[in-house]
Amino acid sequence: MDKKNKRILAVITSILAAFILMVGLNTNQVQAKASTTSQRLVKNNKPGENDFFVSAKWVQNQLKTNKKTVVIEASYGPGKEYKKAHLPGAVHMDTMEIETEANNWNILPAATCEKAF
């Protein structure tokens, strides 16, 4: 690849990174398809029933204070990234256990997920 193409690639990569960062910083609420419950990103150390995405500090504290806490590294497939590195004590879960193409990749009913977890 010549210098001109390398520069173009660098500019495009920078623009994409900035866009991803802007979108990530402006995300406060998400709502799953066909769901009436809005879930919030946790902004403090007291997650509520419908909250998700907690801080690493919260997880560390939870692991220390509640021995029943389980960290799940969820990814599609056999867990190649999990095998490379994961939080100590984390277990791998193939996302195919809780979602399907037939369900538009939305999370399956709670009873199905409960069995998988």
C-alpha positions in Angstrom: 0.0 0.0 0.0 1.4 3.4 -1.0 1.6 6.5 1.3 -1.5 8.1 -0.2 -3.6 5.0 0.5 -2.2 4.7 4.0 -3.1 8.3 4.7 -6.7 7.8 3.3 -7.1 4.7 5.5 -5.8 6.5 8.5 -8.3 9.4 8.0 -11.2 7.0 7.5 -10.2 5.0 10.6 -10.0 8.2 12.6 -13.4 9.3 11.4 -15.0 6.0 12.3 -13.4 5.9 15.7 -14.7 9.4 16.4 -18.1 8.4 15.3 -18.2 5.3 17.4 -16.9 7.3 20.4 -19.6 10.0 19.9 -22.4 7.4 19.6 -21.1 5.6 22.7 -20.9 8.7 24.8 -24.4 9.8 23.8 -26.0 6.5 24.7 -28.1 6.7 27.8 -31.1 4.4 27.1 -31.6 1.3 25.0 -34.7 -0.6 24.3 -34.9 -4.1 22.9 -37.1 -4.8 19.9 -40.7 -5.7 21.0 -39.9 -4.7 24.6 -41.9 -2.1 26.5 -39.3 -1.9 29.3 -36.6 0.7 28.8 -33.2 -0.3 30.4 -30.7 2.3 31.6 -27.0 2.3 31.6 -25.9 2.3 35.2 -24.6 5.7 36.2 -23.9 4.9 39.8 -22.9 2.0 42.0 -26.5 0.9 42.7 -27.9 -0.8 39.7 -31.7 -1.2 39.6 -33.7 -4.2 38.4 -33.8 -3.0 34.7 -30.2 -1.7 34.6 -27.2 -3.2 32.9 -23.6 -2.3 32.0 -22.0 -1.7 35.4 -18.5 -0.4 36.1 -15.5 -2.7 36.6 -15.2 -1.3 40.1 -18.8 -2.4 40.9 -18.0 -5.9 39.6 -14.9 -6.1 41.6 -16.7 -5.1 44.8 -19.6 -7.5 44.0 -17.2 -10.4 43.5 -15.6 -9.6 46.9 -18.8 -9.2 48.9 -21.2 -11.7 47.3 -19.8 -15.1 46.7 -22.8 -16.1 44.6 -21.8 -13.6 41.9 -21.0 -15.1 38.5 -19.4 -13.2 35.7 -20.4 -14.5 32.2 -18.3 -13.8 29.1 -21.0 -14.1 26.5 -20.0 -14.4 22.8 -21.0 -16.2 19.7 -19.4 -19.6 19.3 -16.9 -21.6 21.3 -15.3 -18.6 23.1 -12.0 -18.0 21.2 -11.6 -14.6 22.9 -12.6 -16.1 26.3 -9.8 -18.6 25.9 -7.3 -15.7 25.2 -8.3 -13.7 28.3 -11.2 -13.1 30.6 -11.9 -11.8 34.1 -10.7 -14.3 36.8 -13.5 -16.7 37.5 -15.6 -15.8 34.5 -17.4 -18.5 32.6 -18.0 -18.6 28.9 -21.5 -18.7 27.4 -22.3 -19.1 23.7 -25.0 -16.5 22.9 -26.8 -19.0 20.8 -28.1 -20.4 24.1 -30.2 -17.3 24.6 -30.9 -15.9 21.1 -31.9 -17.3 17.7 -32.1 -16.1 14.1 -35.8 -17.0 14.1 -36.2 -14.5 17.0 -34.3 -11.8 15.0 -31.4 -12.2 17.4 -33.4 -10.8 20.3 -33.0 -12.4 23.7 -35.3 -15.4 24.2 -38.0 -15.6 26.9 -36.8 -15.4 30.5 -37.6 -19.1 31.2 -35.3 -20.1 28.4 -32.5 -17.8 29.5 -32.9 -18.9 33.1 -32.2 -22.5 32.1 -29.2 -21.4 30.0 -27.8 -19.4 32.9 
